[in-house]
């Protein structure tokens, strides 16, 4: 159907003049939102990760994070890891691979994290591929402590403030891929990673 | 008058009887509802729940009330980011567009993430007619696709399938006996579907929401199939109801706060994906083409009517999880894409009351659905409204209609009313055990088949009132009429 006719049908049914609407007031009220927001974001974030069965490595610096990632890769015997170029430091046990589908482990940098839900927010753009945090069976995220926001709306407002900077894909990831579609029993690793690791960097 | 309904009524009763007669299914329905209600208790303690529901209702009300504006803005912004928007007036237009796209892009293998709208428009057969293989990738949808069934629940499409049924189904597919272990069966499905994802040409998703201000598509999933579908195939097609928009990114907050609690009893789902256009220059992955099909298919006809707010629905499934009728009859009894209270209102509005005349009556009008609704939609009131519409259109069952016509006549003729009042007890007593009628005949059976009926009291209220001791105040019922003719008084006096 031609778009003009499609829109006209809706407009006629609504008996609207076609004037632009006045945008709605902030939702919900700021009071309700603050009640839901975390008082101590870092502690809350760590608590939520535990509930989501995410393995947390608190580290003091980026360098410490690198050593910790290397130790885990070695311990697990992962032969292939994918990550954007900025995270591909030399000396990692196993090999860096370009194709996410061939990797056993994927590493990504969180743009933000959300305390209330234990969420990491990922900008998938350029070398930071969507597949890095999706195709390997194990997934790791680097999260700078200063990047922890209270809740979802705080990230949405930041995205809304810079619409021209919105990448083609933003992912909000909270724990492992899971389902309860078979007789209501929770199972992890349906399509995405079954294991999730977070390196929480205190110095950043 | 009842020509439309008697056959479809029988079919409805047969579907209901199938679920009622299946003890396994009854247990699944009971435990499923109880489980969801326990989970949602937590949300009500943790959040200022009423304020969030108000916020959801307000965002949805505002958007739907100005839908033409937001659709135009959304379409413009999708295109700004390199997407293509198609406005489909009905199911056929939507199907043809996607099928033609599949032909043009030579898509042989199509993977789908869960989309109720694609069920509504029967997209899969149209795609299969192009020669393509179509694979549902949500685990629940995958299971029911293998069975050739409809979703049983709008959030959990395969909740009615037992572990043993799924084991047998997957074992046939695997060509070997698989263990009765949900984790092992899930891993089997992962391997099967991973292969499909890696070689798929086209990915089709629904949209939980579209953001008008940025042209963003928002997908909420736990399994990650939504992400796979929007990452691997070179063409991504979104099939969404035209009403599923919000004005801006901030408007998503209440919706994404309430939806996971109501739908799956979680604070948030594992994945929320915000897609704005196809992959950009320099992006490592993502589809080359993005098409958004906005489906009207009866929605615009609801705008401006008494039922406009049904379009505020965010498909959380909460009304199914509290409905005492859904608890008994399950999703397949509704014989429509959408089941439960939302289905009982939405399906007759989208497809016409004659097609779904039974559904507004498949309700106890208890109001639990209205109370739980994420968007504050007065579902029970709409069920009641649709009953009135059905009766006005002559769609009620003959016995039911005769009963109400009889009642109307009696209330207009006081002597007749008095006669019925006196005759009711002796007549009903023929079918009664003690003070309860459990098994009636003829039109009475329509009631007693599913409900108990108490015998009327030996002395009717009107008689008691007239015989009240002197000095107790009040006016005789029908006192105003007495001066005018006193027919009801005469009837009263001759009562035994």
Interface residues (C-beta under 8 A of the other chain):
Chain A: X1 X2 X3 X6 X7 X8 X9 X10 X11 X13 X14 X15 X16 X18 X20 X21 X23 X24 X25 X26 X27 X28 X29 X31 X32 X33 X35 X36 X48 X84 X100 X101 X116 X117 X118 X119 X124 X125 X126 X127 X128 X129 X130 X131 X134 X152 X153 X156 X157 X159 X160 X163 X166 X167 X168 X169 X170 X171 X172 X173 X174 X175 X176 X177 X178 X179 X180 X181 X182 X183 X184 X185 X187 X189 X190 X191 X192 X193
Chain B: X31 X32 X35 X46 X47 X48 X51 X52 X54 X55 X58 X59 X62 X65 X66 X67 X68 X69 X71 X72 X75 X81 X85 X87 X88 X89 X93 X137 X138 X139 X140 X143 X156 X157 X158 X159 X161 X162 X163 X166 X182 X183 X185 X186 X187 X189 X190 X193 X194 X197 X198 X213 X214 X216 X222 X223 X224 X225 X227 X228 X230 X231 X232 X242 X247 X248 X249 X250 X251 X252 X253 X254 X256 X257 X264 X267 X268 X269 X270 X271 X272 X273 X274 X275 X276 X277 X278 X279 X280 X282 X283 X284 X285 X286 X294 X296 X300 X301 X303 X304
